[in-house]
Amino acid sequence: MATNRRTWLRVGGSAGGFFLVLPDAPYAGVLVALAIGDQQAIPTDQWRLFRQTGVTHLMSISGLHVTMVAALSAGLVGWLWRRSERLMLFLPAPKAATAAGWLAALGYSLLAGFAVPTQRTLYMLSVVALALWSGRNLGVSRSLLLALLLVLLLDPWAVLSPGFWLSFAAVGLLFFVGTGRIGAARGWRAALANWGATQWAVTVGTLPLLLFLFQQFSLVSPPANAVAIPLVSFVITPLALVFAVIPWPLLLHFDHWLLAGLMRFLEWLAVWPVWEQAAPPLAATLLAVPGAIWLLLPRGFPARWLGVCLLLPALLWPAPRPALGDAWVDVLDVGQGLAVVVRTAEHTLLYDTGPLYSAESDAGQRIVVPYLRATGVRELDTLIVTHRDKDHSGGVVAVQQALPIARTLSSVPELVGERCVAGQAWEWDGVHFTILHPQADDYERKAAKTNNMSCVLRIENAFGSVLLTSDIEARDEQALLARAADQLRSDVLLVPHHGSATSSTPDFVAAVAARDVIIPVGYRNRFQHPRPDVVARYAGSRLWRSDRDGAVRIDLASGLALSSYRGEYRRYWQGR
């Protein structure tokens, strides 16, 4: 975060102005994100707080903020327009307000980088603006459907984005509970009740989608959003935008003071747990959708409690696990790196955590932790970080922060836990695990490359065996052949060092004699892995590649079977 601040101070501009006025303020990065859409200065711990309280959607230029800017601009222009008789004769105030609101939404969307969520909001506002300009009353349902049609015509791929489903679902739910109903009361008490009903509707209505897409939702999201939405949308964000135009320091200090108060409130709420569970199947999700709608029907509708019954399968769906004596080994598709999840009947092991993509992103937070959550893993019995290289250890911090870890084995001195040493062995639920490399004296070699310290793990049960080799090189393969040749033979081999020319010596390949080999490799990676001559050495084995096949599942249950994600879930845009 400090680096980003120095960069902005050097280049100047609106963001630089924020940090000049608030050089040491902890939430200046949030104000920059709200004003111009740049989120680089928001630290990881603040993002974690936003996720825990369910207000992440507010801490960037979102559809809500674009709508708010459009509404404020329309209201201001309409009020000023009515002050001039000449302007009123030239163009009616409602049309002038509509045009001003749409132009403000367009400008704000462009300022935010015209991301997909803001595009969808602009398209929806365009439909409403055209209806208002034409003087037609399309009704909320037709306006929403026309906006949906426009989005799909302009961006058919939007259906692959979770934000597409959540944004249209949230707007539809707001229309569903916000339309006039017989006997609706008036006054501040009714307004407060309506606000509570709105929060309840969005929380319950989006619950099936949140469970299906993210396998979690915040239990404190309703009260957090009830306070954060009006404060951020109608006070904090407008003040940040005003400062971007009129750089008055006192205004920004007051804005940051308000934001700090909100953050203290969110920290107080964040002590409550987040509901997490395994991803429910599509059938349970489709059953939960009418259940949520049933719960939101008007008061007095008979048997609304039946909606809870329809929600329960999605809420309580159990996570599948292997049977006793079986094992599932999943080689995740993390790009140019490695992450392997091993599950037995009651235990879970993670072998490496994937690569570090950038200063703000890694495979741990992007792939590994979401996968563990989707499969119902709530804690790790063992984490093995094979060596220091960032393509294998880049996600370790994210994994440590997300899950309790009972035991850590690694060859990384700085990582708290035990050393992985040849000879370590244990058994879980009828499945045997053995560390084959490195030896204890390898840690005394100061000049040893990090690849040479890679932890090699062999997994075996009654149905087959898997050898996970990380990034060992030719000298390590020869050492293994010399001291543990009888333990190398395996049915499945994770190819050493992503198919590099420094590994997979012919003698080692022959000693393992694997029926199936898996190469964890990134698509068009800069190392040009795997090397063609290395691939040729495995000519007698069935070859799997993560850049071509996606994640690979090794099923050590009632026999040995391998399958790939892309093979089971074909997409028309994938190469054939």
C-alpha positions as a printed NumPy array, in Angstrom:
array([[  0.   ,   0.   ,   0.   ],
       [  2.84 ,   2.399,   0.802],
       [  4.343,   1.799,  -2.646],
       [  1.056,   2.65 ,  -4.337],
       [  0.79 ,   5.847,  -2.314],
       [  4.294,   6.931,  -3.3  ],
       [  3.473,   6.237,  -6.947],
       [  0.305,   8.323,  -6.831],
       [  2.073,  11.147,  -5.015],
       [  4.694,  11.139,  -7.77 ],
       [  2.288,  11.1  , -10.722],
       [ -0.239,  13.46 ,  -9.148],
       [ -3.854,  13.531, -10.321],
       [ -6.966,  12.974,  -8.215],
       [ -5.589,   9.943,  -6.36 ],
       [ -2.377,  11.818,  -5.569],
       [ -4.463,  14.622,  -4.109],
       [ -6.18 ,  12.177,  -1.748],
       [ -2.862,  10.921,  -0.394],
       [ -1.38 ,  14.423,  -0.148],
       [ -4.215,  15.406,   2.17 ],
       [ -4.327,  12.027,   3.978],
       [ -0.722,  10.738,   3.808],
       [ -1.02 ,   8.355,   6.77 ],
       [ -4.763,   7.807,   6.928],
       [ -5.64 ,   4.079,   7.057],
       [ -8.715,   4.308,   4.811],
       [ -7.54 ,   6.764,   2.157],
       [ -7.339,   3.882,  -0.333],
       [-11.062,   3.193,   0.131],
       [-11.905,   6.818,  -0.64 ],
       [ -9.799,   6.637,  -3.82 ],
       [-11.627,   3.46 ,  -4.86 ],
       [-15.003,   5.104,  -4.264],
       [-14.037,   8.223,  -6.188],
       [-12.165,   6.922,  -9.246],
       [-12.435,   3.131,  -9.041],
       [ -8.743,   2.355,  -8.343],
       [ -8.638,  -0.334,  -5.638],
       [ -4.868,  -0.933,  -5.502],
       [ -4.378,   0.972,  -2.24 ],
       [ -6.92 ,  -1.058,  -0.245],
       [ -4.903,  -3.519,   1.897],
       [ -5.756,  -7.197,   2.204],
       [ -6.991,  -6.979,   5.803],
       [ -9.581,  -4.374,   4.836],
       [-10.832,  -6.538,   1.961],
       [-11.133,  -9.406,   4.433],
       [-13.245,  -7.221,   6.721],
       [-15.507,  -6.239,   3.824],
       [-15.994,  -9.903,   2.862],
       [-16.748, -10.938,   6.435],
       [-19.468,  -8.314,   6.744],
       [-20.858,  -8.631,   3.211],
       [-20.203,  -5.04 ,   2.084],
       [-17.525,  -5.704,  -0.554],
       [-19.877,  -4.484,  -3.286],
       [-19.87 ,  -1.006,  -1.725],
       [-16.118,  -0.481,  -1.603],
       [-15.679,   0.149,  -5.311],
       [-17.531,   1.947,  -8.046],
       [-20.493,  -0.38 ,  -8.336],
       [-23.88 ,  -0.276,  -9.957],
       [-25.343,   1.218,  -6.804],
       [-22.923,   4.14 ,  -6.941],
       [-23.515,   4.753, -10.632],
       [-27.263,   4.83 ,  -9.976],
       [-26.742,   7.156,  -7.027],
       [-24.679,   9.598,  -9.112],
       [-27.299,   9.51 , -11.863],
       [-30.124,  10.153,  -9.388],
       [-28.323,  13.017,  -7.644],
       [-27.39 ,  14.625, -10.954],
       [-30.918,  14.263, -12.286],
       [-32.384,  15.723,  -9.123],
       [-30.005,  18.681,  -9.091],
       [-30.452,  19.51 , -12.792],
       [-34.228,  19.119, -12.517],
       [-34.373,  21.499,  -9.55 ],
       [-32.195,  24.108, -11.295],
       [-34.05 ,  23.689, -14.606],
       [-37.35 ,  24.561, -12.967],
       [-35.885,  27.873, -11.815],
       [-35.683,  29.116, -15.428],
       [-38.851,  29.831, -17.424],
       [-36.885,  29.978, -20.697],
       [-35.317,  26.566, -20.123],
       [-38.676,  25.095, -19.208],
       [-40.133,  26.323, -22.477],
       [-37.17 ,  24.923, -24.393],
       [-37.295,  21.459, -22.783],
       [-39.475,  20.068, -19.988],
       [-37.644,  19.651, -16.692],
       [-38.261,  15.853, -16.443],
       [-36.566,  15.282, -19.799],
       [-33.657,  17.556, -18.894],
       [-33.212,  15.715, -15.591],
       [-33.335,  12.358, -17.395],
       [-30.662,  13.41 , -19.885],
       [-28.437,  14.843, -17.135],
       [-28.748,  11.695, -15.06 ],
       [-27.856,   9.465, -18.002],
       [-24.857,  11.618, -18.974],
       [-23.641,  11.608, -15.365],
       [-23.947,   7.805, -15.272],
       [-22.019,   7.522, -18.537],
       [-19.224,   9.802, -17.323],
       [-18.948,   8.044, -13.973],
       [-18.874,   4.626, -15.663],
       [-16.045,   5.782, -17.946],
       [-14.201,   7.181, -14.916],
       [-14.485,   3.767, -13.251],
       [-12.875,   2.066, -16.239],
       [-16.166,   0.894, -17.79 ],
       [-15.977,  -2.49 , -16.079],
       [-18.646,  -5.103, -16.716],
       [-20.751,  -4.295, -13.577],
       [-20.862,  -0.601, -14.428],
       [-21.698,  -1.426, -18.052],
       [-24.697,  -3.464, -16.929],
       [-25.862,  -0.629, -14.715],
       [-25.496,   1.882, -17.538],
       [-27.51 ,  -0.347, -19.877],
       [-30.276,  -0.681, -17.296],
       [-30.322,   3.075, -16.72 ],
       [-30.405,   3.624, -20.482],
       [-33.614,   1.601, -20.761],
       [-35.203,   3.554, -17.908],
       [-33.994,   6.868, -19.372],
       [-35.477,   6.071, -22.788],
       [-38.785,   5.142, -21.189],
       [-38.876,   8.371, -19.185],
       [-37.825,  10.46 , -22.182],
       [-40.552,   8.962, -24.323],
       [-43.156,   9.507, -21.624],
       [-44.047,   5.833, -21.514],
       [-44.642,   3.908, -18.33 ],
       [-43.113,   0.518, -19.096],
       [-43.478,  -0.828, -15.584],
       [-40.67 ,  -2.221, -13.482],
       [-40.866,  -5.778, -14.828],
       [-40.663,  -4.764, -18.472],
       [-37.894,  -2.251, -17.75 ],
       [-35.878,  -4.942, -16.03 ],
       [-36.464,  -7.43 , -18.844],
       [-35.53 ,  -4.887, -21.515],
       [-32.343,  -4.073, -19.617],
       [-31.593,  -7.789, -19.378],
       [-32.13 ,  -8.169, -23.136],
       [-29.833,  -5.208, -23.873],
       [-27.075,  -6.603, -21.65 ],
       [-27.269, -10.014, -23.311],
       [-27.25 ,  -8.514, -26.807],
       [-24.202,  -6.364, -26.084],
       [-22.375,  -8.858, -23.871],
       [-23.58 , -12.489, -24.23 ],
       [-20.665, -13.67 , -22.09 ],
       [-22.055, -11.768, -19.109],
       [-23.979, -14.879, -18.064],
       [-20.663, -16.421, -16.988],
       [-20.135, -13.691, -14.393],
       [-21.513, -14.14 , -10.854],
       [-22.101, -10.402, -10.756],
       [-24.583, -10.706, -13.642],
       [-26.825, -13.063, -11.684],
       [-26.452, -11.27 ,  -8.365],
       [-27.047,  -7.776,  -9.75 ],
       [-30.191,  -8.658, -11.694],
       [-31.459, -10.848,  -8.846],
       [-30.962,  -8.038,  -6.328],
       [-32.721,  -5.474,  -8.533],
       [-35.566,  -7.891,  -9.21 ],
       [-35.957,  -8.579,  -5.496],
       [-36.036,  -4.87 ,  -4.712],
       [-38.797,  -4.417,  -7.293],
       [-40.617,  -7.462,  -5.913],
       [-40.799,  -6.205,  -2.334],
       [-40.803,  -2.488,  -3.128],
       [-43.849,  -2.237,  -5.381],
       [-46.96 ,  -0.737,  -3.861],
       [-49.175,  -3.138,  -1.952],
       [-52.677,  -2.732,  -0.587],
       [-52.707,  -1.295,   2.91 ],
       [-49.169,   0.088,   2.785],
       [-48.563,   2.473,   5.692],
       [-46.867,   5.863,   5.564],
       [-44.58 ,   7.808,   7.855],
       [-41.109,   7.309,   9.281],
       [-42.034,   4.043,  10.995],
       [-43.27 ,   2.637,   7.702],
       [-40.128,   3.886,   5.946],
       [-37.962,   2.161,   8.565],
       [-39.979,  -1.022,   8.226],
       [-39.646,  -0.893,   4.447],
       [-35.894,  -0.461,   4.742],
       [-35.702,  -3.521,   7.   ],
       [-37.884,  -5.474,   4.591],
       [-35.587,  -4.506,   1.738],
       [-32.529,  -5.806,   3.589],
       [-34.374,  -9.006,   4.473],
       [-35.449,  -9.497,   0.862],
       [-31.96 ,  -9.071,  -0.604],
       [-30.441, -11.326,   2.081],
       [-32.925, -14.169,   1.7  ],
       [-33.441, -13.788,  -2.033],
       [-29.769, -13.951,  -2.967],
       [-29.008, -16.747,  -0.49 ],
       [-29.359, -19.612,  -3.031],
       [-27.02 , -17.866,  -5.472],
       [-24.449, -17.04 ,  -2.794],
       [-24.365, -20.651,  -1.617],
       [-24.089, -21.984,  -5.163],
       [-21.471, -19.493,  -6.384],
       [-19.419, -18.733,  -3.266],
       [-20.458, -21.352,  -0.661],
       [-20.67 , -18.699,   2.029],
       [-22.619, -15.695,   3.212],
       [-22.186, -13.233,   6.033],
       [-24.577, -13.618,   8.962],
       [-24.139,  -9.928,   9.773],
       [-24.639,  -8.729,   6.217],
       [-28.164,  -7.312,   6.782],
       [-27.252,  -4.927,   9.652],
       [-23.907,  -4.102,   8.026],
       [-25.543,  -3.165,   4.73 ],
       [-28.415,  -1.394,   6.466],
       [-25.89 ,   1.091,   7.859],
       [-23.224,   0.996,   5.148],
       [-25.413,   1.364,   2.034],
       [-26.95 ,   4.763,   2.876],
       [-23.779,   6.078,   4.508],
       [-21.432,   5.056,   1.692],
       [-23.798,   5.735,  -1.186],
       [-25.309,   9.055,  -0.114],
       [-22.639,  10.633,   2.096],
       [-19.117,   9.157,   1.857],
       [-19.004,   8.611,  -1.913],
       [-20.542,  11.987,  -2.857],
       [-18.099,  13.79 ,  -0.556],
       [-15.182,  11.907,  -2.148],
       [-16.444,  12.897,  -5.601],
       [-16.828,  16.537,  -4.561],
       [-13.249,  16.535,  -3.268],
       [-12.037,  15.115,  -6.602],
       [-13.512,  18.218,  -8.254],
       [-13.019,  20.768,  -5.467],
       [ -9.9  ,  19.781,  -3.466],
       [-10.887,  21.191,  -0.058],
       [ -8.825,  19.329,   2.62 ],
       [-11.334,  19.848,   5.433],
       [-13.99 ,  18.086,   3.344],
       [-11.776,  15.029,   2.852],
       [-10.816,  14.886,   6.536],
       [-14.499,  14.89 ,   7.476],
       [-15.195,  12.184,   4.89 ],
       [-12.403,  10.   ,   6.265],
       [-13.72 ,  10.516,   9.807],
       [-17.128,   9.193,   8.723],
       [-15.52 ,   6.229,   6.974],
       [-13.413,   5.445,  10.061],
       [-16.585,   5.33 ,  12.162],
       [-18.168,   2.93 ,   9.688],
       [-15.059,   0.73 ,   9.741],
       [-15.192,   0.52 ,  13.547],
       [-18.822,  -0.585,  13.274],
       [-17.887,  -3.244,  10.702],
       [-15.025,  -4.482,  12.903],
       [-17.497,  -4.893,  15.742],
       [-19.776,  -6.957,  13.511],
       [-16.918,  -9.004,  12.034],
       [-16.478, -11.032,  15.228],
       [-19.548, -13.023,  14.211],
       [-18.809, -16.071,  12.048],
       [-19.391, -16.377,   8.324],
       [-21.656, -19.239,   7.225],
       [-19.626, -21.617,   5.058],
       [-20.555, -24.956,   3.581],
       [-19.954, -27.218,   0.623],
       [-21.385, -26.11 ,  -2.707],
       [-24.95 , -27.424,  -3.05 ],
       [-25.807, -29.214,  -6.308],
       [-27.704, -27.386,  -9.019],
       [-30.927, -29.258,  -8.196],
       [-30.858, -28.085,  -4.562],
       [-30.13 , -24.521,  -5.716],
       [-33.03 , -24.535,  -8.17 ],
       [-35.258, -25.822,  -5.37 ],
       [-34.074, -23.061,  -3.042],
       [-34.915, -20.232,  -5.475],
       [-38.712, -20.68 ,  -5.281],
       [-38.275, -21.264,  -1.559],
       [-36.701, -17.832,  -1.142],
       [-39.412, -16.193,  -3.262],
       [-42.094, -18.012,  -1.259],
       [-40.68 , -16.569,   1.97 ],
       [-40.838, -13.049,   0.51 ],
       [-44.499, -13.178,  -0.474],
       [-46.73 , -10.536,   1.165],
       [-47.751, -10.981,   4.777],
       [-50.914, -12.995,   5.042],
       [-50.036, -15.372,   2.229],
       [-50.717, -18.883,   3.574],
       [-47.941, -21.298,   4.564],
       [-44.993, -18.992,   3.878],
       [-42.984, -21.221,   6.231],
       [-42.865, -23.827,   3.457],
       [-40.212, -21.669,   1.833],
       [-37.829, -22.642,   4.626],
       [-38.355, -26.312,   3.765],
       [-37.313, -25.617,   0.178],
       [-34.208, -23.75 ,   1.369],
       [-33.   , -26.445,   3.763],
       [-31.445, -28.837,   1.177],
       [-29.178, -26.05 ,  -0.104],
       [-28.339, -24.889,   3.421],
       [-27.59 , -28.318,   4.854],
       [-26.168, -30.207,   1.876],
       [-23.379, -32.501,   3.197],
       [-19.912, -32.423,   1.674],
       [-19.004, -35.653,  -0.158],
       [-15.993, -37.564,   1.181],
       [-14.2  , -40.747,   0.095],
       [-15.145, -43.996,   1.778],
       [-12.882, -45.53 ,   4.406],
       [ -9.711, -46.761,   2.7  ],
       [-10.271, -44.604,  -0.401],
       [ -8.56 , -41.365,  -1.431],
       [ -9.258, -38.528,  -3.838],
       [ -6.231, -36.648,  -5.185],
       [ -7.033, -33.427,  -7.06 ],
       [ -4.285, -31.679,  -9.038],
       [ -5.702, -28.172,  -9.343],
       [ -5.295, -25.997, -12.408],
       [ -3.4  , -23.031, -10.927],
       [ -1.405, -22.063, -14.014],
       [  2.39 , -22.293, -13.89 ],
       [  2.63 , -23.721, -10.395],
       [  1.363, -26.542,  -8.232],
       [ -1.422, -27.222,  -5.74 ],
       [ -2.706, -30.717,  -4.931],
       [ -5.568, -31.549,  -2.55 ],
       [ -5.659, -35.051,  -1.043],
       [ -8.797, -36.182,   0.779],
       [ -9.423, -39.38 ,   2.717],
       [-12.524, -40.354,   4.68 ],
       [-11.82 , -37.927,   7.546],
       [ -8.609, -36.06 ,   6.667],
       [ -7.357, -33.478,   4.159],
       [ -3.832, -32.7  ,   2.981],
       [ -2.746, -29.787,   0.8  ],
       [  0.469, -30.271,  -1.178],
       [  1.705, -26.79 ,  -2.188],
       [ -0.426, -23.674,  -2.484],
       [  0.003, -22.485,  -6.069],
       [  1.782, -19.459,  -7.52 ],
       [  1.906, -15.803,  -6.59 ],
       [  0.286, -13.931,  -9.484],
       [  0.931, -10.364,  -8.307],
       [  1.32 ,  -8.309,  -5.148],
       [ -2.466,  -8.356,  -4.714],
       [ -3.341, -11.827,  -6.033],
       [ -2.249, -15.423,  -5.593],
       [ -3.579, -18.912,  -6.255],
       [ -4.326, -19.402,  -2.568],
       [ -7.053, -16.777,  -2.463],
       [ -8.175, -17.178,  -6.069],
       [ -8.271, -20.969,  -6.51 ],
       [ -7.151, -23.095,  -3.566],
       [ -9.246, -21.613,  -0.753],
       [-12.418, -21.358,  -2.896],
       [-11.922, -24.974,  -3.984],
       [-11.49 , -26.151,  -0.406],
       [-14.59 , -24.226,   0.623],
       [-16.626, -25.626,  -2.273],
       [-15.662, -29.184,  -1.355],
       [-16.563, -28.693,   2.295],
       [-13.031, -28.636,   3.722],
       [-13.031, -26.541,   6.905],
       [ -9.564, -27.393,   8.191],
       [ -6.337, -28.943,   6.943],
       [ -4.824, -31.849,   8.793],
       [ -1.497, -31.329,   6.991],
       [ -0.075, -28.611,   4.779],
       [  3.068, -29.472,   2.807],
       [  4.959, -26.555,   1.248],
       [  7.544, -28.375,  -0.81 ],
       [ 10.043, -25.534,  -1.282],
       [ 10.47 , -21.792,  -1.355],
       [  9.755, -20.995,  -5.036],
       [  6.754, -18.682,  -5.441],
       [  5.02 , -20.921,  -7.971],
       [  4.61 , -23.467,  -5.175],
       [  4.43 , -21.329,  -2.009],
       [  2.763, -18.187,  -3.369],
       [ -0.632, -18.89 ,  -1.791],
       [  0.516, -20.064,   1.623],
       [ -0.466, -16.89 ,   3.498],
       [ -3.981, -16.927,   2.064],
       [ -4.414, -20.574,   3.034],
       [ -3.092, -19.97 ,   6.556],
       [ -5.483, -17.079,   7.046],
       [ -8.507, -18.935,   5.704],
       [ -8.227, -22.319,   7.427],
       [ -6.936, -23.827,  10.662],
       [ -3.949, -26.079,   9.928],
       [ -3.081, -28.881,  12.339],
       [  0.394, -29.676,  10.948],
       [  2.77 , -27.982,   8.535],
       [  5.647, -29.747,   6.783],
       [  8.048, -27.824,   4.556],
       [ 11.649, -27.264,   3.517],
       [ 11.258, -23.49 ,   3.979],
       [ 13.163, -22.349,   7.115],
       [ 11.028, -19.225,   7.584],
       [  7.769, -21.169,   7.629],
       [  6.59 , -22.178,  11.087],
       [  6.211, -25.943,  11.387],
       [  8.233, -29.127,  10.887],
       [ 10.857, -29.976,   8.315],
       [  9.839, -32.538,   5.751],
       [ 12.448, -35.303,   5.979],
       [ 12.735, -38.619,   4.169],
       [ 11.343, -41.398,   6.331],
       [  8.391, -39.5  ,   7.767],
       [  5.271, -41.626,   7.362],
       [  1.703, -41.744,   8.618],
       [ -1.613, -43.406,   7.854],
       [ -5.061, -41.853,   7.534],
       [ -8.207, -43.931,   7.159],
       [ -6.37 , -46.825,   5.48 ],
       [ -4.26 , -44.585,   3.194],
       [ -0.463, -44.487,   3.624],
       [  1.678, -41.347,   3.223],
       [  5.49 , -41.369,   3.017],
       [  8.016, -38.551,   2.577],
       [ 10.888, -39.715,   0.319],
       [ 12.923, -36.507,  -0.056],
       [ 14.89 , -34.501,   1.115],
       [ 17.163, -36.184,   3.654],
       [ 18.089, -34.55 ,   6.939],
       [ 21.652, -33.777,   5.848],
       [ 20.382, -31.951,   2.742],
       [ 19.411, -29.071,   5.033],
       [ 23.051, -28.568,   5.949],
       [ 24.066, -27.838,   2.349],
       [ 24.069, -24.063,   2.168],
       [ 24.481, -23.966,  -1.617],
       [ 21.577, -26.321,  -2.354],
       [ 19.046, -24.966,  -4.843],
       [ 15.494, -24.575,  -3.617],
       [ 14.34 , -27.144,  -6.188],
       [ 16.718, -29.721,  -4.676],
       [ 14.926, -29.326,  -1.331],
       [ 11.502, -30.216,  -2.744],
       [  9.432, -32.489,  -0.51 ],
       [  8.528, -35.704,  -2.374],
       [  5.38 , -37.483,  -1.165],
       [  4.115, -40.958,  -2.005],
       [  0.457, -41.847,  -1.414],
       [ -0.728, -45.458,  -1.458],
       [ -3.787, -47.494,  -0.639],
       [ -5.192, -50.862,  -1.673],
       [ -6.115, -49.591,  -5.153],
       [ -2.966, -47.813,  -6.308],
       [ -0.222, -45.3  ,  -5.606],
       [  0.626, -41.697,  -6.52 ],
       [  4.077, -40.074,  -6.477],
       [  4.148, -36.271,  -6.019],
       [  7.593, -34.936,  -6.932],
       [  7.277, -31.125,  -6.95 ],
       [ 10.415, -29.605,  -8.549],
       [ 13.15 , -32.207,  -7.962],
       [ 15.906, -32.24 , -10.57 ],
       [ 18.225, -34.862, -12.063],
       [ 20.59 , -35.043,  -9.063],
       [ 17.653, -35.605,  -6.704],
       [ 16.216, -38.288,  -8.949],
       [ 19.55 , -40.102,  -8.912],
       [ 19.702, -39.845,  -5.123],
       [ 16.214, -41.344,  -4.866],
       [ 17.191, -44.177,  -7.208],
       [ 20.212, -44.904,  -5.038],
       [ 18.455, -45.066,  -1.681],
       [ 14.738, -45.714,  -2.312],
       [ 14.353, -47.317,  -5.746],
       [ 11.868, -49.871,  -4.41 ],
       [  9.544, -47.086,  -3.214],
       [  9.44 , -45.128,  -6.463],
       [  7.256, -47.421,  -8.536],
       [  3.8  , -45.801,  -8.713],
       [  0.679, -45.947, -10.809],
       [  0.479, -42.163, -11.194],
       [  3.376, -39.698, -11.359],
       [  3.271, -35.939, -10.992],
       [  6.009, -35.073, -13.505],
       [  8.978, -33.347, -11.81 ],
       [  9.516, -29.629, -12.349],
       [  6.612, -29.144, -14.783],
       [  8.375, -31.127, -17.507],
       [ 11.605, -29.137, -17.394],
       [ 14.724, -30.37 , -19.187],
       [ 16.5  , -30.479, -15.796],
       [ 14.343, -33.403, -14.61 ],
       [ 12.691, -36.672, -15.739],
       [ 15.897, -38.617, -16.398],
       [ 15.296, -41.887, -18.328],
       [ 16.335, -44.047, -15.365],
       [ 13.912, -42.257, -13.05 ],
       [ 11.056, -42.495, -15.551],
       [ 11.724, -46.217, -15.967],
       [ 11.913, -46.818, -12.214],
       [  8.548, -45.149, -11.56 ],
       [  6.921, -46.854, -14.572],
       [  3.728, -44.871, -14.128],
       [  0.652, -45.767, -16.097],
       [ -0.53 , -42.131, -15.972],
       [  1.594, -38.986, -15.735],
       [  0.356, -35.471, -14.937],
       [  2.179, -32.29 , -15.935],
       [  1.065, -29.209, -13.943],
       [  1.842, -26.42 , -16.374],
       [  0.582, -22.966, -17.321],
       [ -0.845, -22.222, -20.761],
       [  1.895, -20.808, -23.019],
       [  4.174, -20.298, -20.025],
       [  7.404, -18.35 , -20.51 ],
       [  9.542, -21.379, -19.566],
       [  8.146, -23.361, -22.502],
       [  7.267, -26.245, -20.207],
       [  6.917, -29.108, -20.834],
       [  9.891, -29.698, -23.114],
       [  9.096, -31.912, -26.123],
       [ 12.007, -34.254, -25.442],
       [ 10.828, -34.721, -21.848],
       [  7.286, -35.494, -22.996],
       [  8.735, -38.096, -25.37 ],
       [ 10.27 , -39.959, -22.415],
       [  6.769, -40.694, -21.135],
       [  5.622, -42.208, -24.433],
       [  4.422, -45.398, -22.743],
       [  2.18 , -43.563, -20.274],
       [ -1.107, -41.746, -20.61 ],
       [ -0.382, -38.011, -20.455],
       [ -2.443, -35.39 , -18.625],
       [ -1.697, -31.651, -18.76 ],
       [ -3.369, -28.978, -16.659],
       [ -3.098, -26.389, -19.463],
       [ -5.068, -28.706, -21.746],
       [ -7.169, -30.833, -19.394],
       [ -7.718, -28.463, -16.483],
       [ -7.804, -29.924, -12.987],
       [ -7.131, -33.672, -12.828],
       [ -8.852, -36.008, -10.335],
       [ -7.1  , -39.238,  -9.267],
       [ -9.692, -41.542,  -7.744],
       [ -8.115, -44.223,  -5.571],
       [-11.392, -45.973,  -4.843],
       [-12.572, -49.401,  -6.001],
       [ -9.741, -49.306,  -8.497],
       [ -7.719, -46.482, -10.023],
       [ -9.406, -43.929, -12.277],
       [ -8.365, -40.523, -13.586],
       [-10.571, -37.791, -14.993],
       [-10.174, -34.152, -15.972],
       [-12.444, -31.195, -15.36 ],
       [-12.475, -30.103, -18.984],
       [-13.143, -33.645, -20.106],
       [-16.235, -33.901, -17.906],
       [-17.457, -30.315, -18.368],
       [-16.85 , -29.493, -21.992],
       [-17.267, -25.917, -23.199],
       [-17.733, -25.001, -26.832],
       [-14.975, -22.382, -26.717],
       [-12.3  , -24.885, -25.669],
       [ -9.928, -26.285, -28.294],
       [-10.842, -29.643, -29.746]])
